[in-house]
Amino acid sequence: MNYNVDEKGYYGDFGGAYIPEMLYPNVEELRTQYLEITASSEFQDQFDSLLKSYVGRPTPLYFAKRLSEKYQTKIYLKREDLCHTGAHKVNNTIGQILLAQHLGKKRIIAETGAGQHGVATATVCALMGLECIVYMGEVDIKRQAPNVARMKMLGATVVPATSGSKTLKDATNEAIRDWINNPTDTHYIIGSVVGPHPYPDMVARFQSVISEEIKSQLLQLEGKENPDYVIACVGGGSNAAGAYYHFLNTPEVGIIAVEAAGKGIDTGESAATSVLGKMGIIHGSKTLLMQTHDGQITEPYSISAGLDYPGVGPLHAHLYASGRGEFISITDDDAMKAGLELSKLEGIIPAIETSHAFAIFENRKFKPDDIVVVNLSGRGDKDLNTYIEYFNL
Ligand SMILES: *Cc1c(COP(=O)(O)O)cnc(C)c1O
């Protein structure tokens, strides 16, 4: 079994490009050019150089001594929280803005839910001096004021999406409408391994620098490239795709995906797509999707804004369906506890998305000599208010 995308844009039964005809030229331009452009030495030099001097890569692979002692296994943390802007998302936006420049695009659009991808996009647009329009649900604009302010400071225009539930999926619809109306000068930066082919593969490739670094860092630290397990939280699945990428076809490396169970799988307030989802189409991709009996997308819930996506990227749907990945869902309460524990044991306050990944150690046992790498996708500064309210700090 191969876990990379096939020529038609599928991972097993999942993926493809289910798009309106009017969007076809835009997506087709990307599809026919992304591999050639990103493989060119000019592109690779620019990408590597910005990852190094602007993002701060390579990020450390840190042996978490006290956490390892507590759970009686060898735990390493891949420190994506130390990336510029505080999470892995910038790896992808750097890659896509360089691609946009190579395609001669002058204008960048993006959608954002919690605002993290909007900030990562506005950041690289400022870096390159390109116009940036970010679509965001009206409800999310109210909930995420600090990120809206960041985007404005970075020079982006934040456009409210006022239809439907006024959240992420409505912002996505607005962005798609914009792209249809501006097919020649505009690139649409999608923020995770979701959307029509080639986005899931393109974003996974940009994020794959994470597992590339893990391999060489483990070789230095442990004398071997492969860990026994790689663990990551999954919203759309981009930090996970990057952390798994170079291990996908190495069956000795266990792949563990952690989803948000919200208030519990059976409560109706959850974002555990692999358990609750059925095959459907969302944002141009055939994948597992939380939906009602008649196929309406259900509104997801998680205490972490970055995990409450009703679908999951097609790569992850395939990892789940094929059994290659082990999928675990973690409640709000267990995630919050794990975030506090990491803070106290290691002096690292994680994003609440990331806290879900750490809750696994209370739920699953590892052997004492297992090497377990956790992708520490982001830092907790943005979540301080949620931590304050939850713990009465
Ligand atoms: C956005 C975000 C996520 C979820 O997105 P993925 O595409 O699943 O990686 C996870 N962690 C952090 C810190 C985020 O900002």
The ligand as a MOL file (V3000), in Angstrom:
LIG
                    3D

  0  0  0     0  0            999 V3000
M  V30 BEGIN CTAB
M  V30 COUNTS 15 15 0 0 0
M  V30 BEGIN ATOM
M  V30 1 C -4.3780 25.4060 12.9800 0
M  V30 2 C -3.7150 24.6080 14.0090 0
M  V30 3 C -3.8950 23.2100 14.1120 0
M  V30 4 C -4.8600 22.4590 13.2490 0
M  V30 5 O -4.5900 22.4840 11.8740 0
M  V30 6 P -3.9510 21.2540 11.1100 0
M  V30 7 O -4.0900 21.5990 9.6760 0
M  V30 8 O -4.7180 20.0350 11.4920 0
M  V30 9 O -2.5370 21.1530 11.5400 0
M  V30 10 C -3.1970 22.5150 15.0750 0
M  V30 11 N -2.3580 23.1450 15.9200 0
M  V30 12 C -2.1620 24.4730 15.8720 0
M  V30 13 C -1.2330 25.1120 16.8440 0
M  V30 14 C -2.8330 25.2610 14.9240 0
M  V30 15 O -2.6320 26.5760 14.8810 0
M  V30 END ATOM
M  V30 BEGIN BOND
M  V30 1 1 1 2
M  V30 2 1 2 3
M  V30 3 2 2 14
M  V30 4 1 3 4
M  V30 5 2 3 10
M  V30 6 1 4 5
M  V30 7 1 5 6
M  V30 8 2 6 7
M  V30 9 1 6 8
M  V30 10 1 6 9
M  V30 11 1 10 11
M  V30 12 2 11 12
M  V30 13 1 12 13
M  V30 14 1 12 14
M  V30 15 1 14 15
M  V30 END BOND
M  V30 END CTAB
M  END
